[in-house]
């Protein structure tokens, strides 16, 4: 997932064993995920125009329907404003509102990348692997939207351990940080991560027998990119 970081330079200590089939089967989706990580992070120090251009070309070739829509119509903008409780300022027109649409299909790519990150962090902190006997829960949002800060606070309350991604002798700023926690007695593991000031993701795993009847939990399977 190096393309999610400016200059293709990610934090150290996040290389994990994976079979060739998993690596080949997820590379396309990682490209889509990395594009939105880069686009949503508005911090100047994290901006990499050359990398964003490369990612846009790659997604256009492999997943053209996953490109962001910068030309939302008036009805789409009105729905977004109502959904988030935003109001136009006096004299402001819809044409003045800068909104970019994220395709609904992005959810499937987020799902693959967040569950893959969940499996990697689970291995990093427990030394074990997430298997088909586990259930997983995942989600994503753009930071700064109404309600997201409150949701982060709730998740962080149950995840006492903070990890900030770093590299020796190279600063990568605040491009990646996460909190995690584990309840060994219940077999529950969870994390919540931020990519700079842009994308916020969270994931959890637990024994499938304990969560199979709960809403939004699904059985873990080998991560694979969705079809174009």
C-alpha positions as CSV (number, residue, x, y, z in Angstrom):
1,X,0.0,0.0,0.0
2,X,3.0,2.3,-0.5
3,X,1.1,4.3,-3.1
4,X,-1.1,5.6,-0.3
5,X,1.9,7.7,0.9
6,X,3.6,10.7,-0.6
7,X,6.6,9.7,-2.7
8,X,5.6,6.1,-2.3
9,X,7.4,6.2,1.1
10,X,5.3,4.6,3.8
11,X,6.1,3.9,7.5
12,X,8.6,1.2,8.5
13,X,7.6,-2.0,10.3
14,X,4.5,-2.7,8.2
15,X,5.8,-5.4,5.9
16,X,3.9,-8.6,6.5
17,X,4.0,-12.1,5.0
18,X,1.4,-12.8,2.3
19,X,1.0,-15.4,-0.4
20,X,1.6,-14.5,-4.1
21,X,-2.1,-15.0,-4.9
22,X,-3.1,-12.4,-2.2
23,X,-0.6,-9.9,-3.4
24,X,-1.6,-10.3,-7.1
25,X,-5.3,-10.4,-6.2
26,X,-5.3,-7.1,-4.3
27,X,-3.0,-4.8,-6.2
28,X,-5.7,-3.2,-8.4
29,X,-7.9,-2.4,-5.5
30,X,-5.0,-0.9,-3.5
31,X,-4.5,1.5,-6.4
32,X,-8.1,2.7,-6.1
33,X,-7.8,3.0,-2.3
34,X,-4.5,4.9,-2.6
35,X,-6.0,7.4,-5.0
36,X,-8.7,8.4,-2.5
37,X,-6.3,8.5,0.4
38,X,-4.2,11.0,-1.5
39,X,-7.1,13.1,-2.8
40,X,-8.9,13.4,0.6
41,X,-5.8,14.4,2.5
42,X,-5.7,18.2,2.2
43,X,-2.5,18.8,4.2
44,X,0.0,20.7,2.0
45,X,3.0,18.7,3.3
46,X,1.3,15.4,2.2
47,X,0.4,16.5,-1.3
48,X,2.2,14.7,-4.1
49,X,0.9,15.9,-7.5
50,X,3.0,13.4,-9.5
51,X,1.8,10.4,-7.5
52,X,-1.8,11.5,-7.8
53,X,-1.4,11.8,-11.5
54,X,0.0,8.3,-11.7
55,X,-2.8,6.9,-9.6
56,X,-5.5,8.7,-11.7
57,X,-4.0,7.2,-14.9
58,X,-3.9,3.8,-13.3
59,X,-7.5,3.9,-12.1
60,X,-8.7,5.2,-15.4
61,X,-7.1,2.2,-17.1
62,X,-8.2,-0.5,-14.7
63,X,-11.3,0.9,-12.9
64,X,-12.6,3.8,-14.9
65,X,-15.9,3.8,-13.0
66,X,-14.0,4.5,-9.8
67,X,-12.7,7.9,-10.8
68,X,-14.2,10.7,-8.6
69,X,-16.9,12.9,-10.2
70,X,-16.0,16.6,-10.0
71,X,-19.2,17.6,-11.9
72,X,-22.0,16.9,-9.6
73,X,-25.4,18.2,-10.7
74,X,-27.6,20.5,-8.6
75,X,-29.8,17.7,-7.3
76,X,-26.8,15.7,-6.0
77,X,-25.4,18.7,-4.3
78,X,-28.7,19.4,-2.6
79,X,-28.9,15.8,-1.3
80,X,-25.3,16.2,0.1
81,X,-26.1,19.4,1.8
82,X,-29.3,18.0,3.4
83,X,-27.5,14.8,4.4
84,X,-24.7,16.7,6.3
85,X,-26.9,19.5,7.6
86,X,-25.0,22.2,5.6
87,X,-26.7,25.4,4.5
88,X,-25.8,27.8,1.7
89,X,-24.5,31.2,2.9
90,X,-26.5,34.2,2.0
91,X,-26.1,34.9,-1.7
92,X,-24.3,31.6,-2.3
93,X,-25.3,29.5,-5.3
94,X,-25.0,25.8,-5.8
95,X,-22.5,26.4,-8.5
96,X,-20.3,28.0,-5.9
97,X,-20.3,24.8,-3.8
98,X,-17.2,22.6,-4.4
99,X,-18.2,19.0,-4.0
100,X,-16.7,15.9,-5.6
101,X,-18.7,12.6,-5.8
102,X,-17.2,9.3,-4.7
103,X,-18.6,6.4,-6.6
104,X,-20.7,3.9,-4.6
105,X,-18.4,1.1,-5.9
106,X,-15.6,2.5,-3.8
107,X,-17.2,0.8,-0.8
108,X,-16.1,-2.6,-2.1
109,X,-12.6,-1.4,-2.5
110,X,-12.6,0.2,0.9
111,X,-13.9,-3.1,2.3
112,X,-11.0,-5.1,0.8
113,X,-8.3,-2.7,1.9
114,X,-9.6,-2.1,5.4
115,X,-10.0,-5.9,6.1
116,X,-6.5,-6.5,4.7
117,X,-5.2,-3.8,7.0
118,X,-7.1,-5.4,9.8
119,X,-5.5,-8.7,9.1
120,X,-2.0,-7.1,9.0
121,X,-2.4,-5.2,12.3
122,X,-3.9,-8.3,14.0
123,X,-0.8,-10.2,13.0
124,X,1.5,-7.4,14.0
125,X,0.1,-7.1,17.5
126,X,-1.0,-10.7,18.3
127,X,1.3,-12.8,16.2
128,X,-1.7,-14.8,15.0
129,X,-3.6,-14.7,11.7
130,X,-7.3,-13.8,11.0
131,X,-8.9,-16.9,9.7
132,X,-12.2,-18.1,8.2
133,X,-13.3,-18.8,11.7
134,X,-13.4,-15.0,12.4
135,X,-16.0,-12.4,11.8
136,X,-14.9,-8.9,10.7
137,X,-16.5,-5.5,10.9
138,X,-15.2,-2.5,8.9
139,X,-16.0,1.1,7.9
140,X,-14.6,4.3,6.4
141,X,-15.4,8.0,6.2
142,X,-13.8,11.3,5.3
143,X,-12.4,13.1,8.3
144,X,-14.0,16.4,9.1
145,X,-17.6,15.5,8.1
146,X,-20.4,16.0,10.7
147,X,-20.4,13.2,13.3
148,X,-17.0,11.7,12.3
149,X,-15.0,13.3,15.1
150,X,-17.6,12.0,17.7
151,X,-17.4,8.5,16.2
152,X,-13.6,8.6,16.4
153,X,-13.7,9.6,20.1
154,X,-16.1,6.7,20.8
155,X,-13.8,4.2,19.0
156,X,-10.6,5.6,20.6
157,X,-12.1,5.2,24.1
158,X,-11.8,1.4,23.7
159,X,-8.5,1.4,21.9
160,X,-5.8,2.6,24.4
161,X,-2.7,1.9,22.3
162,X,-1.5,4.7,19.9
163,X,0.9,4.0,17.0
164,X,2.2,6.8,14.7
165,X,3.8,5.6,11.5
166,X,7.4,6.7,11.2
167,X,10.6,6.1,9.2
168,X,14.2,6.2,10.4
169,X,15.9,9.4,9.2
170,X,12.9,10.4,7.0
171,X,9.9,12.3,8.1
172,X,6.6,11.2,6.7
173,X,4.6,13.6,8.9
174,X,1.2,12.5,10.1
175,X,0.3,10.5,7.0
176,X,-0.6,7.4,9.1
177,X,-1.5,6.8,12.7
178,X,-3.9,4.4,14.4
179,X,-5.2,3.2,17.8
180,X,-5.7,-0.5,18.6
181,X,-7.0,-2.6,21.4
182,X,-7.6,-6.3,22.2
183,X,-9.8,-8.2,24.6
184,X,-8.1,-11.6,24.8
185,X,-10.9,-13.1,26.9
186,X,-13.5,-12.4,24.2
187,X,-11.1,-12.8,21.2
188,X,-11.9,-9.3,20.1
189,X,-9.4,-7.1,18.3
190,X,-10.0,-3.6,16.9
191,X,-8.3,-0.6,15.3
192,X,-9.1,2.8,14.0
193,X,-6.7,4.7,11.7
194,X,-6.3,8.0,10.0
195,X,-4.5,8.7,6.8
196,X,-3.3,12.3,7.3
197,X,-6.4,14.6,7.5
198,X,-8.3,12.6,4.9
199,X,-9.5,9.1,5.1
200,X,-10.6,7.5,8.4
201,X,-11.0,3.7,8.6
202,X,-11.8,1.2,11.4
203,X,-12.0,-2.6,11.6
204,X,-12.6,-5.3,14.2
205,X,-12.4,-9.1,14.3
206,X,-14.0,-11.6,16.7
207,X,-14.9,-15.3,16.7
208,X,-17.6,-15.9,14.1
209,X,-19.7,-17.8,16.5
210,X,-20.0,-14.8,18.7
211,X,-20.8,-12.2,16.0
212,X,-22.6,-14.1,13.2
213,X,-26.0,-12.8,14.2
214,X,-24.9,-9.2,14.7
215,X,-25.6,-6.5,12.1
216,X,-22.8,-5.5,9.7
217,X,-20.4,-8.4,10.7
218,X,-19.3,-10.7,7.9
219,X,-17.2,-13.8,7.8
220,X,-13.5,-13.2,6.9
221,X,-12.2,-14.4,3.6
222,X,-9.0,-13.9,1.6
223,X,-8.9,-10.3,0.3
224,X,-9.4,-10.0,-3.4
225,X,-9.9,-6.9,-5.6
226,X,-13.5,-6.4,-6.9
227,X,-14.1,-6.9,-10.6
228,X,-13.7,-3.7,-12.8
